[in-house]
Amino acid sequence: MLTKLSSRAGELFGFLNRTDGSLRSKILRSGFWQALATFGVNGLTFAKSAVLARLLAPEAFGLMSLSLMAIRGAQLITETGFGSAMVQRQGDWDSAKDTAFTLLALRGLLLAVLMVPVAYGMATFYGKPELVALISVLGASFLFSGTANINLSRTIRELDFKKVAIIENVVGFASFIVAVAIAWWTRSVWALVASFVAAAVIKTALSYILIPGKPVFHIDRKIAMELLHYGKFITASTILMFIASEAGGAVIGKMLDVAQLGHYSVAFLLANFPPTHVAFVLSNIMFPAYAKIQKDLPVLRKTFAQVTDIIASLVMPVMAGMAAASGTMIAAFYGAGWEDAVGPFRILCIYGAIHAIVTVNGYMFNGIGRPDIGFRIAVIRVVSILVLIVPAIKLWGTVGAAAAMSFVMVTNLLYGLYQVTKVMEASWGEVLRPLWPATLKSIAAGGAIWIADQLLPSSKIEIVWLILVGAVVYIPMNIGMIKTVLKLKK
């Protein structure tokens, strides 16, 4: 028995360390390494937020939310799409890498300088002078991330995620240690700032240590124009997606107060933690995979249905269970003083579940060379949120913000599926069918955890029992899907 298990373990280890094989084998192998990277890093991110919630006041999270709003805004508004363009690129890769690297490095330098006046503007608008120093220091991260090894894109293009997983996990661990150590020492928002900058520095350093090839500064005008042509819709889409995702926090910070923004930010983080990171795993794998099959419509339709079934079945039941046990979860992970996060968190679980599916579909559109569809989806999201967010917050506060965000995400899903029917020449039945199993699983998982939450006596370990109940329901429902995925390596 032990010999047989050892043999199978050796076979699996050998499979995971190869780089050859069919497209299906590469997808499965990449899935393992990307999952290791994503769940390792984001497990540490979640642990970091839970630990810091007990060391720092909600106001610190509110200040960091406003600071990162400025950083993400500058980053996304100037998003070139060069990374995606390099992965999707059909021509010679080596001829374009130095141009992409140089443009990204110049962008990083420009953004680092730009964050100083942005910091003063944010501080004036929100009446928080401490934002000047926080945002200016956070801007230094652009200097490092902008000069990361562009050859990292080649490993993603070739569906080789092993070194990516190593880099991401080391960065996540280092960020956790820095944040907790400084929070313990200072009890201030600077713990969050230091961990953010440290992550950028370490990731860039590791990209040169672990990834072969050293880019040089050089610009080829023709190649630059090719990259910009592909990236223009991604640039526009990311600007709009930023406005859509940050609108709730931005308006709450202005209309309410920093403490309520802190509660909303924690609710948003927790509700998006499982779905967005599962989506990140699949998106990074399937983006290059879709690029390889973009001309084969039958294979494209079949792959889309399989991926939708997987992402929906993995995410939707988890979010249903989290919503059902929202009060117990917030109390267990964040402790006293965070009760006001429960209401928005419960509603944002809908946002998170649908967001995962929309995200994977967005990468699919990019992979098949139709980033314009992602742009139109982003336009619809922004316009809808800008119409709904202010009256929703006036009426219901942070709960209203969560409801507006969730409603808009549902409309995004429906419009995206409509576009799928057109580009893949598929019927509505074909694009909706993969969602039904996940819907039934969500009802079962949410119902089971809600009943358990009502029956179990309140205690410090109640959350442990609820997780066990969720596992007992969730694992048997998805075991068939897991077996199907594992057969891909054959």
N, C-alpha and C positions, 0 to 999 in steps of 0.2 A: 504493500500500500504506500509506504513512504517513498519507495523507489519510483512508483508511478507518479506520485505528487511532485517529487523532485524533478522528474523528467518533464512534466507539464510546465512546471515553473521555469525550467531552463529554456523550454521552447518559447514560452511567453516572453521571457527576458530577451531572448535572441531576436524575436519578432519586433519588440519595441525599440531595439537598438539599431535595426537596419534602416536604410533609407531607400531601398529598392522596392519593387513590387508593383501591383496594379494600383489604379487610382483608388479603388475601394480600400485596399490595404493601407495606402497612405493616409486616407481619411480617418480610418480607425486608429492608426498609430498616432496621428496628429491629435485626434480627440483625446487620447489618454494623456499626452504631454500637456496639451492646452488645458485640460481639466485639472491636472496637477498644479499647473501654474495659477490658474484662476481661483480655484478653491483654496489653495494654500495661501495665496496673497490676500484674498478677500476674507478668508477665515481670520487671518491676522488683523485685517482692517476692521472687521466686526468686533474682534476681541479688544482692539485698541479703543474703539468708540465706547464700548461698555466700561472698560477700565477708566478712561478719561471722564466719562459721565459721572463717576463717583469721586473724581479728583477735582473736576472743574465745574463751575456754575453754568447754567444754561446760557447766560450772557456770552460766555467765551465761545460757545458753539455758534451763537448768533453772529458775533464779530467775524469768526472764521468763515461763516457762510457768506457774509457780505464781501469779505476779502477774496475768497475763491470765485465769487461771482465775477469780480473784476478780472481775475486771472483767466478764468475759462472764457469770459467774453472776449478778451484780447486774443486768446489762443484760437478760438473758433471763428471770430470775425476775419482773421488773417489765415484761416485754414486753406492751404494750397491744394490739398488732395494729392500731393506728390507721392506720398506713401502708397495710397491706393492705386495711383497711376502706375507706379513701378511694379506692383504685384500683378495688376491686370495687363500690363504691357505685353504686346504680342511680338514686338520687334526685338532687336539686340539689347540685352539688359546692360551689359558692361559699358556700352557707348553712352548710356544715359545716367549712370550712377553718380558720376562726379558733378554733373550739372545739378541734379536733384540735391545732392549733399550741400553744394555751395549755396543754392537758393534757400535751403532750410536753415543753414548757419546764419545767413544774412537776416533772415526773418527773426531768428532767435535774438540776435543782437538788437535789432530794431524794437522788438517787444520789450526787452529788458529796460531799454531807455524810456520807452513810451509809458511804462507803468508808473513812473514818478508823477507826471502830471495827472494821470488817471487816478492815482491815490489821493491827490489833493481834491480832485473833483468829487470822488466818492465821499471823502471826509466832510466836505461842505454840504453835499446833498443830504446825507443822513445825520449830520450833526455829531459825528463821531471822530474827533481829531486823531484818535489812536490808529485809525485806518491808514493814515499816511505812512507810518513806519511799517505796518504789517504788510500792506500791498507792495511797497517798494522792495522789501526784502524778498517776498514771494516772487517778485519779478525776476530775481536773479536765476531762478530755476530755468528760465528760457535760454540763458546762455549755455547751459549744460545740455538740455534736451535738444536744442537746435544743432548741436555738433555730435550727436550720437552717430554711431557707425551705420551708414546707409545700407551696408551689406546685411543688416538684420532683416531688411525687406526681402532679400533673396531667399533667406531661410524660410520665410513665410510663404513666398511664391512657390517654393518647391515642397511645401507641406512638411517641412522638417522643423518640428517645434520643440525638440529636446533641449537645445541650448536656450531657447526662449523661456522654457519652463524654469531652468536653473536660474537665469537672470532675474526673472520675476519673483521667485521665491526668496532669493537672497535679498533683493530690494525690499520686499514686504517685511521680512524679519528685521532688517536694519531699521526700517521706518518705525516699526513697533517699539523696538528697544529705545530709540531716540525719543519718541513721543512720551513713553511712560516715564523714562528717567527724568526728562526735563519737567514734565507735569508734576512729578513727585517733589522736585526741587523748587520749582517756581510757583506752581498752582496758577498758571496763567495761560493765555491763548498762545503764547510763544512756543509752547510744546507742540502744538499743531503745525505752526509755521516751520519750525526746525525740522520736523519729520518730513514735511512736504519737500523742502529744499534738499535734504539729505537723500531722499529717494531719487531725485533727478540726477544728483552728482554720482551716486553709486551705479545707477543704471547705465549712464553714459560710459563710465569707466569699464564696467563689465562687458559692454558691447564691443569694446576693442580687445579686451583680454580673451574673450571666448569665441568671438566671431572672426573668421579669417578675412583678410582683405582690408586695406587701408585706403580710404578715399582721399582725393586731393581737391584743392580748390580750383575749379575750372568751370566756365559756362559756355555751352554751345547754344547759340541763339535759337537755332531750328529746333533742337530738342526741348529747350525751355518752352517754346511756343506749343509743342506737342503736349507736354505735361500740363501746361496751363489750360489747353483746350479740353482735356479730359477732366481736369480738376475744377472747372468753373462751376458746374452744377453742384459738386460736392462742397465747394466753398460757400455757395449760396445756401445750400441745404443746412450746413452746419451752423451758419449764422442764424437761420430761422429756428433750428432745433434748440439752439442756446436760448433764444428769446422765449421759446415755448416752455422749456424745462425750468428756467429761472424766473419766469413771470410771477409764479406764486410767492416765492421767497422775496423777490424785489418789492412787490406790492405790500406784503405783510410787514416787511422791515420799515416801510414808509407809513402805512396806515395804522399799524398796531404798535408793537414795541419789540426790542431785541430779544427779550425773554420768550415771547410767543414765537418769534422767528426761530429761536433755538429749539423749541418744542416741535415746530413744524419740520425743521431741518432733520432732526433725529427721526421723526416719523417717516419722512421721505427716504432717508438713508436705509432704514430698516425694511421698508416696504419694497425698495428697489434692490436690496442686497441679493437675495436668491435669484430673482428673474433676470436682472441685467447681466449677472455674471455667468449664468448658464447660457444666456444669449450670446455673450462675448465669446465663450468657448466655441459654440457652433458657428457663429458668424465668421470668426477668424479662420476656421477650417473650411467652411463652405464657400467663402468668397473666392479663393483661388480655384476651388473645385467647380463652382458654377462657371467661372471663366473658361475652364477647359471644355465644358459641355454646352456652351451657350448656343451653339448652332443646331443642336440635336433636340428638337421639341419633344418627342416622346420620352426621351431620357430625362429631359428637363422637367416635364410634368410629373413623372414618377418620383424623381428626386425631391421636388418641391413638396409633394404629398407626404413622403416619408419624413422629411425634415420638420414639416409642420406638426405631424403626429408626435414626433419625438419631443420637440420643444414645448408643445402644449401639454403633453402628458407629464413631462418632468416638472413644469412650473405651476400650472393652474391648480392642481390639488394641494401643493405646498402653500400657495397663497390663500386658498380657501381655508386651510387649517390655521394659518397664522391669523387671519381675520376673525375666525371663530374663537381664538384664545388670545385676542389682542390685549386685554387688560392684564392677564396673567403674564404675558410675554414682556410687556413694558416694565412691569414691576420687578420681574425676575432679572432682566438684563440691565436695567438702568436705575433701579432703586426708587426711593421716595423722591418726590419733587418733580416727577415726569408724567404725572397723571394726565395733564393737558395734551400729551402726545397721543393718547389712546384713540380719541375720536378721529382725527385726521388719518392716523395710521390704518384704522379699520377700512376706511374708504380707499386709501391709497393702495391697498392690496389689490384692488381691481386695476388700478393704473399699472402697477408693477407686472401683473400677469399678462395684460394685453401688450404692454410695452415690450416684453421679451419677444413676442411673436412679430410685432411691427419692426423691431430692430433686425431680426434675422431676415425678414422679407426685404428690408432696405438694402442689406448687403447683397441679397440676391439680385436686385435690380442693378446695383453697381457692377456686380460680377458679370452680368450678361450685356454690359455696355449701355445701360439705360439709366444713368444717374439723374436724368431729367425727371423721371417718375418720382424718385425720392424728393426732388426739389418741390414738385407739386404737392406731395403729401405734407411737406414741411410748411408750405404756404397755408394750406387748409388748417393745420394745427395752430399756427401763430395767430391767424385772423380769428379763429374760434376762441382761443384763450383770451386774446385782447378784448374781445366783446364780453366775455363772461366773467373774467377774474375779479374785476373791481366790484360789480354788484354782488357777486357771490361772497366776497370777503365782508362787504358792508352788512349783508344779511346774516351770515353764519360764521364769520371769522375764519379761523384756520380750517374748520370743517368744510366751509364753503369753498375755500381754495382747493382742498382735496377733491371735492365733488366735481368742480369745474374741470380740473386736470384729468380726472378719470373719464368723464363724459366725452371730452375731446379725444382721448386716446381710443375710445371705442369707435368713434367716427373715422379716425385714421385707419384703423384695422379694416373697416368695411370698404373704404375707398381703395386701400392697397390691394385688397382681394379683387375688387373690380378691375384694377389694372392687370392683375395676374390673369384674369380670364381673357384679356385682350392680347397680352404679349405671348401667352402660352397657348392661345386658341383652346382654352378649357371652358367647361360649363361651370355654373355656380355650384352645382352639385359636387363636382370634382374638387373645388377649392374649399368648400365648407365641410365635406365629409370627414377630413382628418381632425376637425375640431370636436366632433360629437363624443368620441370616446373620452377625451380629456374633460369635457363638461360633466359627463356622468361620474367620472372619477373624482372630480372636484366636489360634487354634491355628496358623495359617499365620505370623502375625507373630512370635509367641513362639518358634516353632520355628526360624524363619530367623535371628533375633537370637541365640538360644542357640547355634546351630551356628557362626555367625560369631564369637561371643565365645570359643568353644573353639578355633577355628582361627587367629584373628588373634594375632600376637605381642604381648605386653604392651608398651605404650608410652604416652607422654603424649597421643598423638592417637588411641588406640584407640577412645575414646568417639565421636570424630568419624566414624570408619568405621562404627561400629555405628549411629549416627544415619542415615547415608547408606543403610545396608542396610535399616533400618526404613522410610525414605522410599520406597525402591524397591519394597518390598512393600506398604506402606500406601496410597500414592497411587493406584496402579492399581485396588486393591480398592474404593476409595471414589469413584472418578471419576464413576461412573454416578449415585451419590447426589448428588454436588455439582452435576452437570448438572440433575438433577431439581429441586433447590432453586432453582437460578438461573432456571428456567423460571417460577417463581412470579410474577415481576414482570410477566409477560405476561398 
